[in-house]
């Protein structure tokens, strides 16, 4: 099995004509309305995020999510982009939970860096350099210790609230528990080929019901560190369906690639 097949068929990026058009700057991601109820089933199994709750969240016009890594760089998934090089076709939307808000900040891309190890040993991450820096929006630091790769994590994004459903207009959030590598691999199928030092699993294995979904790809999985500050521990990468039992979400293990991410960011 190649990485291309794995993420094309099972990944959590928006697929189809809308995503293709968005990737070349011809369309914006599909969004759903009306506003979801705070008690409804979202992201899958969560609720609507409050304005300013996760200010570093980014929506990308190809139908993926991301997090503001520096005022001029967005961290997302490698499978959301095609190659390293100049790219002015992506629009980043920041500063809002409602994608249709007049307060949204929209900035075009200028360059994309795609992980060089993604198609070989893993590393589903990419950087999108913005044409101009964003002011007034905090960044999301990367976790500095693998000790943070456990516990309960938070995920958020504008992806589908049900498997096969529409992208969302409003940012949704959910909490997902850590799943050990051994338990994740034991679910079989594509999970048996989990890359332990490059990927981290999260979700309710026995019951399902809570997960990221199509359109959440590239968005952050995060938690509080020992000082009580938000840090990013994962990047939404892939999974079999959305919120199925025995099919947890798989995320890029950020601590493994933190130094490579920082190095690449310093050079673009």
C-alpha positions, 0 to 999 in steps of 0.5 A: 500500500502506498501513502497516496492510496492510504490518504486518498481513500481514507484521509480526512481531506475534502475530496471531489470537485469542490476540493479540486476547484478550491485548490486552484483558487476557483471555489471556496469550501462548501459550508453548511447552515444553519448554525449547529446547536451547542448540544448537537453532534458535531466534528463528530460527537462534539459541539460548536466552538466559541468565538476566540476559543481557539484563535489560532485555528485556520481554514484553508481554501482547498478544504483543509484545516491548519494552525497558525505556527508563526504570524506568517506560516500555517502548519497543516497536513502534507496530504492537503498539498501537492508539492513544495514551491511557490503557490499563490492559490490558497486562501487562509481564513483566520480569526473567526469561527463563522467562515461567513463572518465579515470579521474574517481575515483572509490571506493568500499563500505565497509558498508551500513546503511539503514534508520530504519524508511523507511518502517514505517513512511518514511525516504528514505535515506541511507549511503554508507561507502567507503573503503577509503576516497576520496581526492580532492572532496568537500562534499555537506552539508545538508540544516540546515533550513526548510526555504530552502525547497522552491523556485527553486531546481537543480537536477542532475544525470545519469538517463534516459533522457526520461521515460523508456529510457536508463541510461546516460553516461554523467551527466545531470542537470535540475531545478525544482520548489517547489510544496506544500504538498497540491498541491502534494497530490491533484494530487491523486493516490499515491500522496494522501499518501504523508508523509508531514514531510518526503517528498517534491515535485518538478516539473511543475505540470500543464505542466510536462516536467522537472523531475528526472527519472529512475536511478536518485534515491538517487541523491541530490536535492539542492539549494543555501543557504542564503550565496550562498553555495550549500546545499542538500534539498532532495534525489530523491525518487519516482514519477509516471513516468517521467516528466508527467503533474500532477505527480511531483517528490517526494524527501526525505525531508532532513531537517527532517532527518538531525540529524538522518543522522549525528548520523548514519554517526558518528557511521559507 
